Amino acid sequence: MSDLERLAAYDRMYDDLLKERDKVLSDMEKLRAAGRNKGATYQQLLAQKLTVQNLIGRFEIYGIKEK
């Protein structure tokens, strides 16, 4: 894998993380609006949100930020 291909892969990964974060936040909001913010599904989404945010934060440590 060339350096350019590796860079493109990191860009795709970062974009996918941002999309995943947005989807998780949307799903959490739907559950919250339905009053289901104490259930297992909501708790799993919360854990997923924290994981994704941690990964995005690691990118930002190295200067890769949202556009």
C-alpha positions as CSV (number, residue, x, y, z in Angstrom):
1,M,0.0,0.0,0.0
2,S,1.5,3.3,-1.0
3,D,1.5,6.4,1.2
4,L,-1.2,8.0,-0.9
5,E,-3.4,4.9,-0.6
6,R,-2.9,4.8,3.2
7,L,-3.8,8.5,3.5
8,A,-7.0,7.9,1.5
9,A,-7.8,5.0,3.7
10,Y,-7.5,7.2,6.8
11,D,-9.7,9.8,5.2
12,R,-12.3,7.2,4.5
13,M,-12.1,5.9,8.0
14,Y,-12.5,9.4,9.5
15,D,-15.5,10.2,7.3
16,D,-17.1,6.9,8.2
17,L,-16.6,7.6,11.9
18,L,-18.3,11.0,11.5
19,K,-21.2,9.4,9.7
20,E,-21.5,6.7,12.4
21,R,-21.5,9.4,15.1
22,D,-24.3,11.3,13.4
23,K,-26.4,8.1,13.0
24,V,-25.9,7.1,16.6
25,L,-26.8,10.6,17.8
26,S,-29.9,10.6,15.6
27,D,-31.0,7.1,16.9
28,M,-30.4,8.3,20.5
29,E,-32.6,11.4,19.9
30,K,-35.4,9.2,18.5
31,L,-35.3,7.0,21.5
32,R,-35.2,10.0,23.9
33,A,-38.2,11.6,22.1
34,A,-40.1,8.3,22.6
35,G,-39.2,8.2,26.3
36,R,-37.1,5.1,25.9
37,N,-33.8,6.6,27.2
38,K,-33.5,4.1,30.1
39,G,-33.5,0.9,28.0
40,A,-30.8,-1.4,26.9
41,T,-30.8,-0.1,23.3
42,Y,-30.2,3.5,24.5
43,Q,-27.4,2.4,26.8
44,Q,-25.7,0.5,23.9
45,L,-26.0,3.5,21.7
46,L,-24.5,5.6,24.4
47,A,-21.5,3.3,24.7
48,Q,-21.1,3.3,20.9
49,K,-21.2,7.1,20.9
50,L,-18.5,7.3,23.5
51,T,-16.3,4.9,21.6
52,V,-16.8,6.7,18.3
53,Q,-16.1,10.1,19.9
54,N,-12.9,8.7,21.4
55,L,-11.7,7.6,18.0
56,I,-12.6,10.9,16.4
57,G,-10.7,12.6,19.3
58,R,-7.6,10.6,18.5
59,F,-7.7,11.8,15.0
60,E,-8.0,15.4,16.2
61,I,-5.0,14.9,18.5
62,Y,-2.9,14.5,15.3
63,G,-4.5,17.5,13.5
64,I,-7.2,15.8,11.5
65,K,-10.4,17.7,12.2
66,E,-13.9,17.9,10.8
67,K,-14.2,20.0,7.7
